[in-house]
């Protein structure tokens, strides 16, 4: 499942459309990021800090 989101700088000087993917493994998320030319992804799991 995925949910559309907008990533925004704290000072609102920048924003871009993004997706929040639910139930995806870190490896699958990294593969999707590579496929679509993303320089970074933000990955998180329940009760753990998110990582870049």
VOGU-3710 file (C-alpha; in Angstrom, 3 decimals, decimal comma):
1> xxxxxxxxxx> 0,000/0,000/0,000  1,200/3,514/-0,659  0,014/6,968/0,376  0,778/10,174/-1,549  2,697/12,730/0,495  4,581/16,012/0,027  8,111/16,406/1,412  8,730/19,958/2,660  11,715/21,854/4,059  11,260/23,145/7,615
11> xxxxxxxxxx> 11,236/26,745/6,308  8,911/25,749/3,421  11,484/26,934/0,848  11,310/23,562/-0,947  8,796/20,787/-1,470  8,276/17,749/-3,682  5,669/15,062/-4,127  6,535/11,690/-2,627  5,046/8,364/-1,588  4,894/6,655/1,782
21> xxxxxxxxxx> 5,066/2,903/1,214  3,602/0,640/3,887  4,713/-2,963/4,417  7,834/-2,747/2,257  11,222/-4,165/3,249  14,330/-1,981/3,403  15,843/-3,899/0,477  12,758/-3,441/-1,689  12,604/0,265/-0,784  16,262/0,714/-1,753
31> xxxxxxxxxx> 15,667/-1,101/-5,054  12,729/1,194/-5,866  14,812/4,238/-4,977  17,574/3,120/-7,349  15,067/2,318/-10,102  13,603/5,823/-9,945  16,904/7,703/-9,483  16,430/8,745/-5,867  19,566/9,888/-4,059  18,123/8,973/-0,649
41> xxxxxxxxxx> 15,119/7,248/0,861  13,719/7,567/4,354  13,014/4,150/5,869  11,312/3,402/9,153  9,773/0,580/11,135  7,276/0,599/13,987  8,885/1,608/17,306  12,246/2,420/15,684  13,787/5,679/14,490  13,624/6,369/10,752
51> xx> 16,922/6,254/8,842  18,165/7,778/5,587
//
